[in-house]
Amino acid sequence: MELDKMDENDWKYHGEGNKSLVVSHVQHSRVLRLLKYPAEDSENAPQTPDQAFRHIQNIVDFSSSVMRPLLGEKFIHSGEVVRLPLEFVRQLSIKVQHQRPAWRCNKVMDIYSGCALCLPNLTLPSLHQSTHTPTLCIEIKPKCGFLPSSKHVSKEIKTKVCRFCMHQHYKVASGKWKRSSLYCPLDLFSGNRQRMHSAIKHLIEEPQNNFKIFKGGQCIYGDSDELLDLSSLLQHLRPYFLFGNNRFNSHMTNKAVLNNFIQVLVNVLLSGGRGDGGGKGRSFCEASLLSRDRSRHGSQALPSDSVLSRILQTQMLDNLDIEGLYPLYRRVEQHLQDFPKERGRLQVDGPYGEAFLQKLQKCPGEDDGSVEFAVAKVHQYRVAMTAKDCSIMVTLVPSSEEEEDDEGLPGFSSSVSILDLDPKPFDSVPRQLRLDQKIVSYFLRTAAALPKGSVPRRGIYPAVEREDCTLLFHPV
């Protein structure tokens, strides 16, 4: 990029999370990720340009020096910090404002620092394409894939129902979402193909902000009402799955198209090494619809080098649960009140380099009462929280029409990446404890007493099958 020739018309709105907004270049495979601030701070910059630069550099360092060794080098794109012309940033903010979801507009884009994170656009990959069919890219936020087994857990329900499923009830009640999702992360991380298939089906049913599909770099399915058209999605997907005996059969059923798409996605998520990557026996979430038939849907070990295995192992660095971690956080907090200058030595705010990684990897198994042990456990928790909140990007590039895989599915070249790997603030621990208490308390008061299916949900297969039905007339 020529920074002195930046033009806001060369960029378009791509998406946003809680703390940043992303724009993509209309021609080149590049995105810019810009910080966001609460709307009440829109008149005054919360950070100086140098502080904003350091903030984004911390994200790059954390991703490259801490998360990359844990999750696997092949999955991580750390990017680089860039300084942009302020007038370009201001015009860009005006241009994208009307494209933002209303529920995200409680925060505004940073127009003061001129700093941004430049990354490859993973929805427009550089994989070699042997056909002219646009690339498909699927973004999944898998969330936490295990149940806590810590002795510090005070409510037994937390060992039976996963955090995501409990949080769904709280989010619907608070108005964050209109409908709850049937997706359960434990099914996706189970390694069992049927459970994984079910998990992805439920993500398609109710994507919320956990599932998006891009075609040729354009989002065609996601969390906004205009992107929740299943019929339109099937029209987009159908050309990719008219193969083999169905290649010239335009009447391939919608259900078959959807099943093939999900199966290809499951295959990619399970690729990488043999089945010894952990996850087996991580039990069921009792909120999952598949938990009733455990004999048929048991967990299987994830392939050791698969993206799900690497994410799950990193998530499990949280082995105390927030309830067991909070007293250790308080120990560190008290120490810093007595010795404020220790904040740097303990790397509470970074720097996130090799020393930080070694600190959490070499943490002793038993609490020796030291502040060093406590801070290492807090660092482990922060890393685990980043892994619980990351996104997986699966890119599918169609192979030539003649190619099919071993299961008779169309051939795709695929790549898998992990993104959204920001460090979680050290001081967020008390807020996480309060949120955990709210979610569990609400679930125990309300949802646990409700019969399954009492919350209205959007079904996907009835709508798909409705289009596939055949009307038969019998003579009387």
C-alpha positions in Angstrom: 0.0 0.0 0.0 1.1 3.5 -0.8 0.1 5.3 2.4 0.4 8.7 0.9 -2.2 7.8 -1.8 -4.9 6.2 0.3 -8.4 6.6 -1.0 -11.4 5.7 1.1 -13.2 4.6 -2.1 -10.7 1.7 -2.6 -12.0 0.2 0.7 -15.3 -1.3 1.8 -16.9 -2.4 5.1 -15.9 -6.0 5.9 -17.1 -6.6 9.4 -16.5 -5.9 13.1 -16.1 -7.3 16.5 -16.4 -5.9 20.0 -13.2 -3.9 19.9 -12.3 -3.3 16.2 -13.8 -2.7 12.8 -12.4 -4.2 9.6 -12.4 -2.8 6.0 -11.2 -4.7 2.9 -9.5 -3.4 -0.2 -11.7 -3.7 -3.3 -8.8 -5.1 -5.5 -6.0 -6.3 -3.3 -6.2 -9.2 -0.8 -5.7 -6.9 2.2 -7.8 -5.8 5.2 -7.3 -3.0 7.7 -8.4 -3.5 11.3 -9.1 -0.3 13.2 -9.7 0.2 16.9 -13.2 1.1 18.3 -14.1 3.1 21.3 -17.3 3.7 23.3 -19.5 6.3 21.5 -19.3 8.7 24.5 -15.5 9.0 23.8 -16.1 10.0 20.2 -15.2 13.7 20.8 -12.0 12.9 22.7 -9.3 10.4 21.8 -9.0 7.8 24.6 -5.4 7.1 23.6 -2.6 9.2 22.1 -1.3 8.0 18.7 1.7 6.5 20.3 -0.4 4.6 22.8 -2.7 3.3 20.0 0.4 2.2 18.1 1.7 0.3 21.2 -1.8 -1.2 21.7 -1.9 -2.7 18.2 1.8 -3.7 18.4 0.9 -5.7 21.5 -1.8 -7.5 19.5 0.8 -8.4 16.8 3.4 -9.5 19.4 0.9 -11.6 21.4 -0.3 -13.3 18.2 3.2 -14.0 16.8 5.1 -14.8 20.0 2.5 -16.4 22.3 -0.4 -17.8 20.3 1.5 -19.0 17.3 3.7 -21.5 19.2 0.6 -22.7 21.1 -1.8 -23.0 18.1 0.6 -23.8 15.3 2.6 -21.6 13.0 0.6 -22.7 9.9 -2.6 -21.3 11.2 -1.5 -17.8 12.3 -1.3 -14.5 10.4 -0.1 -11.8 12.7 0.0 -8.8 10.4 1.8 -5.5 10.9 1.0 -2.1 12.4 0.6 0.8 9.9 0.1 4.6 10.3 -2.6 6.0 8.0 -3.4 9.6 6.9 -5.9 11.0 9.4 -8.1 12.5 6.6 -8.3 9.1 4.9 -9.4 7.5 8.3 -12.1 10.2 8.9 -13.5 9.8 5.4 -13.5 6.0 5.7 -15.4 6.2 9.0 -18.1 8.3 7.3 -18.3 5.9 4.3 -18.8 2.7 6.3 -21.0 4.1 9.1 -24.3 3.3 7.3 -23.2 -0.3 6.6 -22.6 -1.1 10.3 -25.1 -3.3 12.2 -27.2 -1.1 14.5 -26.3 -3.2 17.5 -22.6 -2.5 16.9 -23.0 1.3 16.8 -22.6 1.9 20.5 -18.9 2.2 19.6 -17.2 4.4 17.1 -14.1 3.9 14.9 -10.9 5.4 16.1 -10.3 8.5 13.8 -7.6 10.2 15.9 -4.6 7.9 16.1 -4.3 6.9 12.4 -3.1 3.5 13.5 -4.4 0.2 12.1 -3.4 -3.5 11.8 -2.8 -4.6 8.2 -3.6 -8.3 7.5 -4.1 -10.6 4.5 -7.8 -10.8 3.4 -8.4 -14.5 4.2 -11.7 -14.4 2.3 -9.7 -13.8 -0.9 -6.8 -16.3 -0.6 -3.7 -16.6 -2.6 -4.3 -20.4 -3.2 -3.9 -21.4 -6.8 -7.3 -21.7 -8.5 -7.8 -24.2 -11.3 -11.3 -23.0 -12.0 -13.0 -19.7 -12.3 -15.6 -20.5 -9.6 -15.3 -17.9 -6.7 -13.6 -19.0 -3.5 -15.7 -19.9 -0.5 -14.6 -18.9 3.0 -16.3 -19.9 6.2 -15.8 -18.1 9.5 -16.6 -20.0 12.7 -16.3 -18.8 16.2 -16.2 -22.2 18.0 -16.2 -20.9 21.6 -15.2 -23.0 24.6 -15.1 -26.7 23.8 -14.9 -28.4 27.3 -16.7 -28.5 30.7 -14.7 -27.4 33.7 -13.6 -30.1 36.2 -11.9 -27.8 38.7 -12.6 -28.5 42.4 -13.2 -24.7 42.7 -16.5 -24.9 40.7 -19.2 -24.0 43.2 -22.3 -24.8 41.0 -22.6 -28.3 39.7 -24.6 -27.2 36.7 -21.3 -25.8 35.2 -19.9 -29.3 35.0 -23.1 -30.5 33.1 -24.1 -27.6 30.8 -21.5 -25.7 28.8 -20.9 -22.0 29.1 -22.1 -21.2 25.6 -25.5 -23.0 26.0 -26.1 -21.3 29.4 -25.1 -17.9 27.9 -27.6 -18.3 25.1 -30.5 -18.1 27.6 -29.0 -15.0 29.2 -28.4 -13.3 25.8 -31.9 -13.9 24.6 -33.4 -12.6 27.9 -31.3 -9.5 27.7 -32.3 -8.8 24.1 -28.9 -9.5 22.5 -30.5 -12.1 20.2 -34.1 -12.8 19.2 -33.7 -16.6 19.3 -31.4 -19.0 21.1 -29.1 -21.2 19.1 -29.0 -25.0 19.3 -25.3 -25.0 18.5 -23.1 -26.6 21.2 -19.3 -26.2 21.1 -18.8 -29.6 22.8 -20.4 -31.3 19.7 -18.0 -29.4 17.3 -14.9 -30.3 19.4 -16.1 -33.9 20.0 -14.3 -35.4 16.9 -17.5 -37.4 16.3 -18.6 -36.7 12.7 -22.3 -36.9 13.4 -22.0 -34.5 16.3 -19.8 -32.1 14.3 -22.3 -32.2 11.4 -25.1 -31.4 13.9 -23.1 -28.5 15.4 -22.5 -26.9 12.0 -26.1 -27.4 11.0 -27.2 -25.5 14.1 -24.6 -22.7 13.3 -26.3 -22.3 9.9 -29.7 -22.3 11.5 -28.9 -19.5 13.9 -25.5 -18.0 13.0 -25.6 -15.0 15.4 -22.1 -13.7 15.3 -20.5 -17.2 15.3 -20.8 -18.2 11.7 -20.4 -16.4 8.3 -20.0 -17.5 4.7 -18.1 -15.4 2.1 -18.1 -16.0 -1.6 -15.4 -14.3 -3.6 -14.7 -12.0 -0.6 -18.4 -11.0 -0.3 -20.4 -12.0 2.8 -23.4 -14.0 1.6 -24.6 -15.4 4.9 -24.3 -14.2 8.5 -25.7 -12.4 11.5 -27.8 -9.6 9.9 -31.4 -10.2 8.8 -30.7 -9.5 5.1 -28.0 -12.2 5.2 -30.2 -14.9 6.8 -31.8 -16.1 3.6 -31.4 -19.8 3.4 -32.8 -20.1 -0.1 -30.3 -17.6 -1.4 -27.5 -19.5 0.4 -28.5 -22.7 -1.3 -28.5 -21.0 -4.7 -24.9 -19.8 -4.0 -23.7 -23.3 -2.8 -25.5 -25.5 -5.5 -22.9 -24.9 -8.3 -20.1 -26.2 -6.0 -21.8 -29.5 -5.5 -23.1 -30.5 -8.9 -20.5 -33.1 -9.4 -20.1 -36.8 -10.3 -23.5 -38.3 -11.0 -25.2 -35.0 -10.1 -23.0 -32.8 -12.3 -25.7 -32.5 -14.9 -28.6 -32.9 -12.5 -29.8 -29.4 -11.6 -32.5 -31.1 -9.4 -30.0 -32.2 -6.7 -32.0 -31.7 -3.5 -31.4 -28.8 -1.3 -30.8 -31.1 1.6 -28.1 -32.9 -0.3 -26.4 -29.6 -1.2 -26.4 -28.6 2.5 -25.2 -32.0 3.7 -22.4 -32.1 1.2 -21.3 -28.6 2.2 -21.3 -29.5 5.9 -19.4 -32.8 5.2 -16.6 -30.9 3.3 -16.3 -28.5 6.2 -16.1 -31.3 8.8 -13.4 -33.0 6.7 -11.3 -29.9 6.6 -11.7 -29.3 10.4 -10.5 -32.9 11.1 -7.5 -32.8 8.8 -4.1 -32.9 10.3 -2.4 -35.9 12.0 -3.8 -39.0 13.6 -6.6 -39.2 16.1 -4.6 -38.6 19.3 -5.0 -34.9 19.9 -7.1 -35.0 23.0 -10.7 -34.1 23.5 -11.9 -37.7 24.0 -14.0 -38.1 27.1 -14.6 -34.4 27.5 -18.2 -35.5 28.0 -21.5 -34.1 26.8 -23.3 -30.9 27.4 -26.7 -31.8 28.8 -28.2 -28.9 26.7 -27.1 -30.6 23.4 -29.9 -32.4 21.6 -27.5 -35.3 21.0 -26.8 -35.9 24.7 -29.8 -38.2 25.0 -28.2 -40.8 22.8 -24.6 -40.9 24.1 -24.0 -44.5 23.1 -24.2 -43.5 19.4 -22.6 -40.1 19.7 -19.6 -40.6 21.9 -16.5 -38.3 21.7 -13.5 -39.4 19.6 -10.0 -38.1 19.9 -9.4 -35.1 17.5 -6.5 -35.5 15.1 -3.4 -34.2 16.9 -2.5 -31.4 14.5 -6.0 -30.4 13.6 -7.1 -26.8 14.1 -9.7 -27.9 16.7 -7.3 -29.9 18.7 -4.8 -27.1 18.9 -7.5 -24.6 20.0 -8.9 -27.0 22.6 -5.5 -27.7 24.2 -4.9 -24.0 24.5 -8.4 -23.4 26.0 -7.6 -26.0 28.6 -4.9 -23.9 30.1 -7.8 -22.5 32.1 -7.7 -25.5 34.5 -8.9 -23.6 37.6 -12.1 -22.0 36.2 -12.7 -18.3 36.9 -13.8 -19.2 40.4 -10.4 -20.8 41.3 -8.5 -18.1 39.4 -10.1 -15.1 41.1 -8.3 -15.5 44.5 -4.9 -15.7 42.6 -5.8 -12.5 40.7 -6.6 -10.8 44.0 -3.1 -11.9 45.3 -1.5 -10.2 42.3 -3.7 -7.1 42.6 -2.8 -6.7 46.3 0.9 -7.1 45.5 0.7 -4.4 42.8 -1.0 -2.1 45.3 1.9 -2.5 47.6 4.6 -2.5 44.9 3.2 -0.6 41.8 6.6 -0.8 40.0 6.4 -4.6 39.9 3.7 -4.4 37.2 6.5 -4.3 34.5 8.5 -7.2 36.0 5.4 -9.4 36.2 4.5 -8.5 32.6 1.0 -7.6 33.5 0.6 -5.4 30.4 3.3 -7.2 28.3 5.6 -7.1 26.5 4.4 -10.3 24.9 7.5 -12.1 23.9 9.3 -15.3 24.5 9.8 -14.6 28.2 6.0 -14.1 28.6 5.3 -17.5 27.0 8.0 -19.3 29.1 6.4 -17.8 32.3 3.1 -19.4 31.7 4.5 -22.7 30.3 6.8 -23.2 33.3 4.2 -22.5 35.9 4.5 -25.1 38.7 1.6 -27.5 39.3 1.2 -26.6 43.0 0.5 -23.2 44.5 3.6 -22.2 46.5 1.9 -19.0 47.7 4.1 -16.8 45.6 3.0 -13.9 43.5 4.9 -15.4 40.6 2.7 -18.5 40.7 -0.4 -16.4 40.8 0.5 -14.2 37.9 1.5 -17.2 35.8 -1.9 -18.7 36.4 -3.6 -15.4 35.4 -1.5 -15.3 32.2 -2.6 -18.9 31.4 -6.2 -17.9 31.9 -5.8 -14.9 29.6 -4.3 -17.1 26.9 -7.1 -19.6 27.3 -9.7 -16.9 27.1 -8.2 -15.7 23.8 -8.4 -19.3 22.5 -12.1 -19.4 23.6 -12.9 -16.3 21.7 -10.9 -16.9 18.5 -12.3 -17.4 15.0 -11.5 -20.1 12.5 -11.3 -19.2 8.8 -11.8 -22.2 6.4 -11.1 -21.3 2.8 -12.3 -23.6 0.0 -11.0 -23.3 -3.5 -12.8 -25.6 -6.0 -10.7 -28.0 -7.9 -11.3 -28.9 -11.6 -14.7 -30.5 -12.3 -13.3 -34.0 -12.7 -11.8 -34.2 -9.3 -13.6 -35.8 -6.4 -12.3 -36.9 -3.0 -12.4 -40.4 -1.5 -16.0 -39.9 -0.3 -17.3 -38.9 -3.7 -17.5 -35.2 -2.7 -16.2 -32.5 -5.0 -12.5 -31.7 -4.6 -11.4 -28.5 -2.9 -8.1 -27.1 -2.1 -8.4 -25.8 1.5 -6.5 -23.7 4.0 -7.3 -23.0 7.6 -6.4 -20.0 9.7 -7.0 -18.7 13.2 -7.7 -15.0 13.9 -9.0 -12.7 16.6 -6.1 -13.4 18.9 -6.0 -10.3 20.9 -4.6 -10.5 24.5 -7.3 -10.2 27.1 -6.7 -7.4 29.6 -5.3 -8.4 33.0 -7.9 -6.3 34.8 -10.8 -8.1 33.0 -10.8 -11.0 35.6 -13.3 -9.4 38.1 -15.7 -8.6 35.2 -15.4 -12.2 33.9 -16.3 -13.5 37.4 -19.4 -11.3 37.6 -20.5 -12.3 34.1 -20.0 -16.0 35.0 -22.1 -15.6 38.1 -24.9 -13.8 36.2 -25.1 -16.4 33.5 -25.2 -19.4 35.9 -27.6 -17.7 38.2 -30.0 -16.8 35.4 -29.8 -20.3 33.9 -30.5 -22.0 37.3 -33.5 -19.6 37.9 -35.1 -20.0 34.5 -33.8 -22.2 31.7 -33.1 -25.3 33.7 -36.8 -25.5 34.6 -38.0 -25.2 31.0 -38.7 -28.2 28.9 -36.4 -28.7 25.9 -37.6 -26.7 22.9 -39.7 -24.3 24.8 -37.6 -21.4 23.5 -38.6 -20.6 19.9 -35.9 -21.5 17.4 -35.6 -21.4 13.7 -35.4 -24.8 12.1 -33.4 -25.3 8.9 -34.2 -28.7 7.6 -38.0 -28.3 7.5 -37.6 -25.3 5.2 -35.1 -27.2 3.1 -37.2 -30.3 2.8 -40.3 -28.3 2.1 -38.7 -27.3 -1.2 -37.8 -30.9 -2.0 -41.2 -32.5 -1.4 -43.1 -34.3 -4.2 -46.9 -34.1 -4.5 -48.6 -37.4 -5.6 -52.1 -37.6 -7.0 -53.9 -40.9 -6.7 -56.9 -41.9 -8.7 -60.1 -42.4 -6.8 
